[in-house]
Amino acid sequence: MGDRAVPKPWQGALDAWEGWLKASGAPPTTIGLRLYQLRRLALDHPDIRPWDVDLDHLVLWLAQHEHWRPNTRRSYRGALRAFYAWAVAAGHLDRSPAAALPRVKATRGLPRPIAEDVLRAAVGRADDRARLILLLAAYGGLRRAEIAHVRREDLHHDGYGWLLRVHGKGDVYRDVPLTGLLAAALLDLPGGWLFPSDRRPGRPLTPERVGRIASRLLPEGWALHTLRHRFATRVRDGGADIYVIAELLGHRNIETTRIYTRLAGDELRKAVTAAA
């Protein structure tokens, strides 16, 4: 979206919705994602007030983004429904134009851990900030929103080693043990946000900005999330069971964790051979 300003009628509505989300206790990561998604809608409809958007506008807008994966499309549909449900509750509309949006079927993708040579090349090209972003994803399994909200004070020692207190989805916290390399990198940093924003004093980078910083270093077809897949697969290869991996990744559903862990090819061959 760059630095484009959100049209004024939309900005006022988004500010009010943000206040509603905060009052409801929604976690900062959820608020940030939802506002980002609605800002994209606003920027694509600068000449239409948010209360004049109808179902056709929303359907056409979703349909235009053919490159979106089903789960991404599903997330945007959820944001639209949440925003316009609030608009009805707040008295801006009598009926939500998003209520009748077609359902998007969730898909289960295949695990896609980043190749080790691709990761090494990206880390080698990175500056200190970008390198730390890559390491937190590849060696800590953090999501981009979790990386954005790391503070130096989240690092602590439990008598066995260094841990990072991760602020996860749904305002759920977890402790992730750190490798010596990653712990040393964090210990050298000053207090406060690890990735302070250069545009919003006192605030961290947005998750979208974290993702863009990483994407500039990765070849086409690789994204920051594939480093999280790499972490899960390496932990699994080290002998951890699915429940340990789910805890480290912050998953509530084991089925979600299965998407992140790829079985080695030789294991699959052995299984097929045994059945022969």
C-alpha positions as a Markdown table, in Angstrom:
| # | Residue | x | y | z |
|---|---|---|---|---|
| 1 | Met | 0.0 | 0.0 | 0.0 |
| 2 | Gly | 3.0 | 2.2 | 0.4 |
| 3 | Asp | 2.4 | 5.6 | 1.9 |
| 4 | Arg | -1.0 | 6.3 | 0.3 |
| 5 | Ala | -3.4 | 8.0 | 2.6 |
| 6 | Val | -6.7 | 6.3 | 3.3 |
| 7 | Pro | -9.6 | 8.5 | 2.1 |
| 8 | Lys | -11.1 | 10.6 | 4.9 |
| 9 | Pro | -14.5 | 9.0 | 5.1 |
| 10 | Trp | -12.9 | 5.6 | 5.4 |
| 11 | Gln | -10.3 | 6.7 | 7.9 |
| 12 | Gly | -13.0 | 8.0 | 10.3 |
| 13 | Ala | -14.8 | 4.6 | 10.0 |
| 14 | Leu | -11.6 | 2.6 | 10.5 |
| 15 | Asp | -10.6 | 4.7 | 13.6 |
| 16 | Ala | -14.0 | 4.0 | 15.1 |
| 17 | Trp | -13.8 | 0.3 | 14.3 |
| 18 | Glu | -10.4 | 0.2 | 15.8 |
| 19 | Gly | -11.7 | 1.6 | 19.1 |
| 20 | Trp | -14.5 | -1.0 | 19.0 |
| 21 | Leu | -12.0 | -3.8 | 18.5 |
| 22 | Lys | -9.8 | -2.6 | 21.4 |
| 23 | Ala | -12.8 | -2.3 | 23.6 |
| 24 | Ser | -13.7 | -5.9 | 22.8 |
| 25 | Gly | -10.3 | -7.1 | 23.9 |
| 26 | Ala | -9.1 | -8.2 | 20.5 |
| 27 | Pro | -5.3 | -8.8 | 20.5 |
| 28 | Pro | -3.1 | -6.2 | 18.8 |
| 29 | Thr | -2.1 | -8.7 | 16.1 |
| 30 | Thr | -5.7 | -9.3 | 15.1 |
| 31 | Ile | -6.5 | -5.6 | 15.1 |
| 32 | Gly | -3.5 | -4.8 | 13.0 |
| 33 | Leu | -4.4 | -7.5 | 10.4 |
| 34 | Arg | -8.0 | -6.5 | 10.2 |
| 35 | Leu | -7.2 | -2.8 | 9.8 |
| 36 | Tyr | -4.7 | -3.6 | 7.1 |
| 37 | Gln | -7.2 | -5.6 | 5.2 |
| 38 | Leu | -9.9 | -2.9 | 5.3 |
| 39 | Arg | -7.3 | -0.2 | 4.3 |
| 40 | Arg | -6.8 | -2.2 | 1.2 |
| 41 | Leu | -10.5 | -2.1 | 0.4 |
| 42 | Ala | -10.6 | 1.6 | 1.2 |
| 43 | Leu | -7.7 | 2.4 | -1.1 |
| 44 | Asp | -9.3 | 0.5 | -4.0 |
| 45 | His | -12.6 | 2.4 | -3.5 |
| 46 | Pro | -11.5 | 6.0 | -2.8 |
| 47 | Asp | -14.6 | 7.6 | -4.4 |
| 48 | Ile | -17.1 | 5.5 | -2.4 |
| 49 | Arg | -18.1 | 6.0 | 1.2 |
| 50 | Pro | -17.8 | 2.8 | 3.3 |
| 51 | Trp | -21.6 | 3.0 | 3.9 |
| 52 | Asp | -22.3 | 3.1 | 0.2 |
| 53 | Val | -20.4 | -0.2 | -0.6 |
| 54 | Asp | -22.8 | -2.9 | -1.6 |
| 55 | Leu | -22.5 | -6.7 | -2.1 |
| 56 | Asp | -21.5 | -6.3 | -5.7 |
| 57 | His | -18.6 | -4.1 | -4.8 |
| 58 | Leu | -17.3 | -6.6 | -2.3 |
| 59 | Val | -17.8 | -9.7 | -4.6 |
| 60 | Leu | -16.0 | -7.9 | -7.5 |
| 61 | Trp | -13.2 | -6.8 | -5.2 |
| 62 | Leu | -12.5 | -10.3 | -3.9 |
| 63 | Ala | -12.8 | -11.8 | -7.3 |
| 64 | Gln | -10.2 | -9.3 | -8.7 |
| 65 | His | -7.5 | -10.8 | -6.5 |
| 66 | Glu | -7.1 | -14.0 | -8.3 |
| 67 | His | -3.6 | -14.6 | -6.9 |
| 68 | Trp | -4.9 | -14.9 | -3.4 |
| 69 | Arg | -4.8 | -18.4 | -1.9 |
| 70 | Pro | -8.0 | -19.8 | -0.5 |
| 71 | Asn | -7.0 | -19.2 | 3.1 |
| 72 | Thr | -6.0 | -15.6 | 2.4 |
| 73 | Arg | -9.4 | -15.0 | 0.6 |
| 74 | Arg | -11.1 | -16.6 | 3.6 |
| 75 | Ser | -9.3 | -14.2 | 6.0 |
| 76 | Tyr | -10.3 | -11.1 | 3.9 |
| 77 | Arg | -13.9 | -12.3 | 3.8 |
| 78 | Gly | -13.9 | -12.6 | 7.6 |
| 79 | Ala | -12.5 | -9.0 | 7.9 |
| 80 | Leu | -15.3 | -7.7 | 5.6 |
| 81 | Arg | -18.0 | -9.5 | 7.5 |
| 82 | Ala | -16.6 | -8.3 | 10.9 |
| 83 | Phe | -16.3 | -4.6 | 9.7 |
| 84 | Tyr | -19.8 | -4.4 | 8.3 |
| 85 | Ala | -21.3 | -6.3 | 11.2 |
| 86 | Trp | -19.9 | -3.6 | 13.4 |
| 87 | Ala | -21.3 | -0.9 | 11.1 |
| 88 | Val | -24.8 | -2.4 | 11.6 |
| 89 | Ala | -24.3 | -2.6 | 15.4 |
| 90 | Ala | -23.0 | 1.0 | 15.5 |
| 91 | Gly | -26.0 | 2.3 | 13.6 |
| 92 | His | -24.2 | 3.2 | 10.3 |
| 93 | Leu | -26.2 | 0.7 | 8.3 |
| 94 | Asp | -29.4 | -1.3 | 8.6 |
| 95 | Arg | -28.0 | -4.3 | 6.9 |
| 96 | Ser | -24.5 | -5.7 | 6.2 |
| 97 | Pro | -23.5 | -5.9 | 2.5 |
| 98 | Ala | -20.9 | -8.6 | 3.5 |
| 99 | Ala | -23.4 | -10.9 | 5.2 |
| 100 | Ala | -24.2 | -12.7 | 1.9 |
| 101 | Leu | -20.6 | -13.1 | 0.7 |
| 102 | Pro | -19.9 | -16.6 | -0.6 |
| 103 | Arg | -18.2 | -19.0 | 1.7 |
| 104 | Val | -14.6 | -19.8 | 1.0 |
| 105 | Lys | -13.5 | -23.4 | 1.6 |
| 106 | Ala | -10.5 | -23.8 | 3.8 |
| 107 | Thr | -7.7 | -25.8 | 2.3 |
| 108 | Arg | -4.9 | -27.9 | 3.7 |
| 109 | Gly | -1.7 | -27.0 | 2.0 |
| 110 | Leu | 1.5 | -29.0 | 1.8 |
| 111 | Pro | 4.5 | -28.1 | 4.1 |
| 112 | Arg | 7.1 | -26.1 | 2.2 |
| 113 | Pro | 10.2 | -25.5 | 4.4 |
| 114 | Ile | 12.7 | -23.1 | 2.8 |
| 115 | Ala | 15.7 | -24.8 | 1.3 |
| 116 | Glu | 18.8 | -24.5 | 3.5 |
| 117 | Asp | 21.0 | -23.0 | 0.7 |
| 118 | Val | 18.3 | -20.3 | 0.0 |
| 119 | Leu | 18.1 | -19.5 | 3.7 |
| 120 | Arg | 21.9 | -19.2 | 4.0 |
| 121 | Ala | 22.1 | -16.9 | 1.0 |
| 122 | Ala | 19.4 | -14.6 | 2.4 |
| 123 | Val | 21.0 | -14.4 | 5.8 |
| 124 | Gly | 24.3 | -13.6 | 4.1 |
| 125 | Arg | 22.9 | -10.7 | 2.2 |
| 126 | Ala | 20.9 | -9.3 | 5.1 |
| 127 | Asp | 21.7 | -6.3 | 7.3 |
| 128 | Asp | 21.5 | -6.7 | 11.1 |
| 129 | Arg | 17.8 | -6.0 | 11.3 |
| 130 | Ala | 16.7 | -8.2 | 8.4 |
| 131 | Arg | 19.1 | -11.0 | 9.6 |
| 132 | Leu | 17.4 | -11.1 | 13.0 |
| 133 | Ile | 13.9 | -11.3 | 11.4 |
| 134 | Leu | 15.1 | -14.3 | 9.3 |
| 135 | Leu | 16.6 | -16.0 | 12.3 |
| 136 | Leu | 13.6 | -15.6 | 14.5 |
| 137 | Ala | 11.4 | -17.2 | 11.9 |
| 138 | Ala | 13.9 | -20.0 | 10.9 |
| 139 | Tyr | 15.3 | -20.8 | 14.3 |
| 140 | Gly | 12.4 | -19.8 | 16.6 |
| 141 | Gly | 9.4 | -20.5 | 14.4 |
| 142 | Leu | 7.8 | -17.1 | 14.9 |
| 143 | Arg | 5.1 | -15.6 | 12.7 |
| 144 | Arg | 5.7 | -12.2 | 11.2 |
| 145 | Ala | 3.2 | -10.5 | 13.7 |
| 146 | Glu | 5.0 | -12.2 | 16.5 |
| 147 | Ile | 8.4 | -11.0 | 15.2 |
| 148 | Ala | 7.1 | -7.5 | 15.0 |
| 149 | His | 6.1 | -7.4 | 18.6 |
| 150 | Val | 9.2 | -8.9 | 20.2 |
| 151 | Arg | 10.7 | -6.8 | 23.0 |
| 152 | Arg | 14.2 | -7.2 | 24.5 |
| 153 | Glu | 12.4 | -7.7 | 27.8 |
| 154 | Asp | 10.7 | -10.9 | 26.4 |
| 155 | Leu | 14.1 | -12.7 | 26.8 |
| 156 | His | 14.5 | -14.6 | 30.1 |
| 157 | His | 16.5 | -17.4 | 31.6 |
| 158 | Asp | 14.8 | -20.4 | 33.3 |
| 159 | Gly | 18.0 | -22.0 | 34.8 |
| 160 | Tyr | 18.5 | -24.3 | 31.8 |
| 161 | Gly | 18.8 | -21.8 | 29.0 |
| 162 | Trp | 17.4 | -18.7 | 27.3 |
| 163 | Leu | 13.7 | -18.4 | 26.4 |
| 164 | Leu | 11.7 | -15.9 | 24.4 |
| 165 | Arg | 8.2 | -15.0 | 25.6 |
| 166 | Val | 6.3 | -14.9 | 22.3 |
| 167 | His | 3.0 | -12.8 | 22.0 |
| 168 | Gly | 1.0 | -15.2 | 19.8 |
| 169 | Lys | -2.3 | -15.2 | 18.0 |
| 170 | Gly | -5.4 | -14.8 | 20.1 |
| 171 | Asp | -3.4 | -13.0 | 22.8 |
| 172 | Val | -1.9 | -16.4 | 23.8 |
| 173 | Tyr | 1.7 | -16.4 | 25.1 |
| 174 | Arg | 4.3 | -19.1 | 24.8 |
| 175 | Asp | 7.9 | -19.6 | 25.7 |
| 176 | Val | 10.3 | -20.7 | 22.9 |
| 177 | Pro | 13.8 | -22.0 | 23.9 |
| 178 | Leu | 16.5 | -20.2 | 21.9 |
| 179 | Thr | 19.6 | -21.5 | 20.3 |
| 180 | Gly | 22.9 | -20.0 | 21.5 |
| 181 | Leu | 23.3 | -18.0 | 18.3 |
| 182 | Leu | 19.8 | -16.5 | 18.5 |
| 183 | Ala | 20.1 | -15.8 | 22.3 |
| 184 | Ala | 23.4 | -14.0 | 21.8 |
| 185 | Ala | 22.0 | -11.8 | 19.1 |
| 186 | Leu | 19.1 | -10.7 | 21.3 |
| 187 | Leu | 21.2 | -10.2 | 24.4 |
| 188 | Asp | 23.3 | -7.6 | 22.6 |
| 189 | Leu | 20.3 | -5.4 | 21.8 |
| 190 | Pro | 19.0 | -2.5 | 24.0 |
| 191 | Gly | 15.6 | -2.6 | 25.8 |
| 192 | Gly | 12.3 | -1.9 | 24.1 |
| 193 | Trp | 11.0 | -3.1 | 20.7 |
| 194 | Leu | 13.5 | -5.2 | 18.7 |
| 195 | Phe | 12.1 | -3.6 | 15.5 |
| 196 | Pro | 10.9 | -0.1 | 16.3 |
| 197 | Ser | 9.0 | 1.7 | 13.6 |
| 198 | Asp | 10.8 | 4.6 | 11.9 |
| 199 | Arg | 7.4 | 6.1 | 11.0 |
| 200 | Arg | 5.4 | 5.6 | 14.2 |
| 201 | Pro | 7.4 | 6.8 | 17.2 |
| 202 | Gly | 7.1 | 4.4 | 20.2 |
| 203 | Arg | 5.5 | 1.6 | 18.1 |
| 204 | Pro | 7.0 | -1.5 | 16.5 |
| 205 | Leu | 7.1 | -2.3 | 12.8 |
| 206 | Thr | 3.8 | -3.6 | 11.3 |
| 207 | Pro | 3.7 | -7.3 | 10.5 |
| 208 | Glu | 3.4 | -6.4 | 6.8 |
| 209 | Arg | 6.6 | -4.4 | 6.9 |
| 210 | Val | 8.4 | -7.3 | 8.6 |
| 211 | Gly | 7.2 | -9.5 | 5.8 |
| 212 | Arg | 8.3 | -7.1 | 3.1 |
| 213 | Ile | 11.8 | -6.8 | 4.7 |
| 214 | Ala | 12.2 | -10.5 | 4.5 |
| 215 | Ser | 10.7 | -10.9 | 1.0 |
| 216 | Arg | 13.3 | -8.5 | -0.4 |
| 217 | Leu | 16.0 | -11.0 | 0.5 |
| 218 | Leu | 14.2 | -14.2 | -0.6 |
| 219 | Pro | 13.9 | -15.4 | -4.2 |
| 220 | Glu | 10.6 | -15.5 | -5.9 |
| 221 | Gly | 8.4 | -18.2 | -4.6 |
| 222 | Trp | 9.7 | -18.1 | -1.0 |
| 223 | Ala | 8.2 | -16.1 | 1.8 |
| 224 | Leu | 8.9 | -15.5 | 5.5 |
| 225 | His | 6.3 | -18.2 | 6.4 |
| 226 | Thr | 8.4 | -20.9 | 4.7 |
| 227 | Leu | 11.1 | -20.3 | 7.3 |
| 228 | Arg | 8.5 | -21.2 | 10.0 |
| 229 | His | 7.9 | -24.4 | 8.0 |
| 230 | Arg | 11.6 | -25.0 | 8.1 |
| 231 | Phe | 11.7 | -24.6 | 11.9 |
| 232 | Ala | 8.8 | -27.1 | 12.3 |
| 233 | Thr | 10.3 | -29.7 | 10.0 |
| 234 | Arg | 13.8 | -29.5 | 11.6 |
| 235 | Val | 12.3 | -29.8 | 15.1 |
| 236 | Arg | 10.3 | -32.9 | 13.9 |
| 237 | Asp | 13.5 | -34.3 | 12.3 |
| 238 | Gly | 15.2 | -33.9 | 15.7 |
| 239 | Gly | 12.7 | -36.4 | 17.2 |
| 240 | Ala | 10.0 | -34.1 | 18.7 |
| 241 | Asp | 6.4 | -35.4 | 18.5 |
| 242 | Ile | 3.6 | -33.5 | 17.0 |
| 243 | Tyr | 2.4 | -32.1 | 20.4 |
| 244 | Val | 5.8 | -30.5 | 21.2 |
| 245 | Ile | 5.9 | -29.0 | 17.7 |
| 246 | Ala | 2.4 | -27.6 | 18.2 |
| 247 | Glu | 3.4 | -26.0 | 21.5 |
| 248 | Leu | 6.5 | -24.4 | 19.9 |
| 249 | Leu | 4.5 | -23.0 | 17.0 |
| 250 | Gly | 1.6 | -21.8 | 19.1 |
| 251 | His | -1.0 | -24.0 | 17.4 |
| 252 | Arg | -4.2 | -25.0 | 19.2 |
| 253 | Asn | -5.1 | -27.5 | 16.5 |
| 254 | Ile | -2.8 | -30.5 | 15.8 |
| 255 | Glu | -4.1 | -30.7 | 12.3 |
| 256 | Thr | -2.7 | -27.2 | 11.6 |
| 257 | Thr | 0.7 | -28.4 | 12.8 |
| 258 | Arg | 0.7 | -31.3 | 10.3 |
| 259 | Ile | 0.7 | -28.7 | 7.5 |
| 260 | Tyr | 4.0 | -27.4 | 8.8 |
| 261 | Thr | 6.0 | -30.6 | 9.1 |
| 262 | Arg | 7.3 | -32.5 | 6.1 |
| 263 | Leu | 8.3 | -36.1 | 6.3 |
| 264 | Ala | 11.7 | -36.9 | 4.8 |
| 265 | Gly | 11.5 | -38.7 | 1.5 |
| 266 | Asp | 13.5 | -41.8 | 2.8 |
| 267 | Glu | 10.9 | -42.3 | 5.5 |
| 268 | Leu | 8.1 | -42.3 | 3.0 |
| 269 | Arg | 10.0 | -44.8 | 0.8 |
| 270 | Lys | 10.6 | -47.1 | 3.8 |
| 271 | Ala | 6.9 | -47.0 | 4.7 |
| 272 | Val | 5.9 | -48.0 | 1.1 |
| 273 | Thr | 8.6 | -50.7 | 0.9 |
| 274 | Ala | 7.3 | -52.2 | 4.2 |
| 275 | Ala | 3.9 | -52.4 | 2.7 |
| 276 | Ala | 5.1 | -54.2 | -0.4 |
